[in-house]
Amino acid sequence: MIYQTDNVLIGKRIREARIRAGLTQNRLHQITDISITQISAYENGNRNIGLTSLKKIFRTICLNRRIQQGVPC
């Protein structure tokens, strides 16, 4: 079971990684097809994130960092 504090920590990490990768919530939505509302809810710790969505988000962030900054994942 995921507790509220876990959701907040996961959301914070998603937001930090997205920003470091130079992605807006809108761009992340366009690439992953996860709604902006869901992305925002994940980042704010207001919603549990499933493994499939988490994988989509972090694959996108990782790929974007590699392309934009030459940073390995």
C-alpha positions in Angstrom: 0.0 0.0 0.0 1.3 3.5 -0.9 1.0 6.1 1.8 0.5 9.8 1.3 4.1 10.6 2.1 5.3 8.1 -0.5 3.1 9.8 -3.1 4.6 13.2 -2.2 8.2 11.9 -2.4 7.5 10.1 -5.7 5.8 13.2 -7.1 8.7 15.5 -6.0 11.2 13.2 -7.7 9.1 13.1 -10.9 8.9 16.9 -11.0 12.6 17.4 -10.3 13.6 14.9 -13.0 11.2 16.5 -15.5 12.5 20.0 -14.9 16.1 18.8 -15.1 15.3 17.2 -18.4 13.9 20.5 -19.7 10.4 19.2 -20.1 7.1 21.0 -19.3 4.1 19.1 -18.1 2.5 19.8 -21.5 5.4 18.3 -23.4 5.5 15.3 -21.1 1.8 14.9 -21.8 2.3 15.1 -25.6 5.0 12.4 -25.5 3.5 10.0 -23.0 -0.2 10.6 -23.6 -0.7 10.9 -19.8 -3.1 13.8 -19.2 -1.7 17.0 -17.7 -4.2 16.7 -14.9 -2.7 13.3 -14.0 0.9 14.5 -14.3 0.1 17.4 -12.0 -1.7 15.1 -9.5 1.3 12.7 -9.5 3.8 15.6 -9.0 1.7 17.0 -6.1 1.4 13.6 -4.4 -2.4 13.6 -4.9 -2.6 10.4 -6.8 -1.1 7.0 -6.8 1.0 6.3 -9.9 0.9 2.9 -11.5 4.0 1.2 -12.8 3.1 1.6 -16.4 2.7 5.4 -16.1 5.9 5.6 -14.0 7.8 3.8 -16.7 6.4 6.0 -19.5 7.4 9.2 -17.6 10.9 8.1 -16.6 11.7 6.7 -20.1 10.6 9.9 -21.6 12.6 12.0 -19.1 15.7 9.8 -19.6 15.6 9.9 -23.4 15.1 13.7 -23.4 18.1 14.2 -21.1 20.2 12.1 -23.3 19.2 14.0 -26.4 19.3 17.5 -25.0 22.2 17.3 -22.6 24.2 14.3 -23.6 23.7 12.9 -20.1 23.5 9.1 -19.7 20.5 7.7 -17.9 
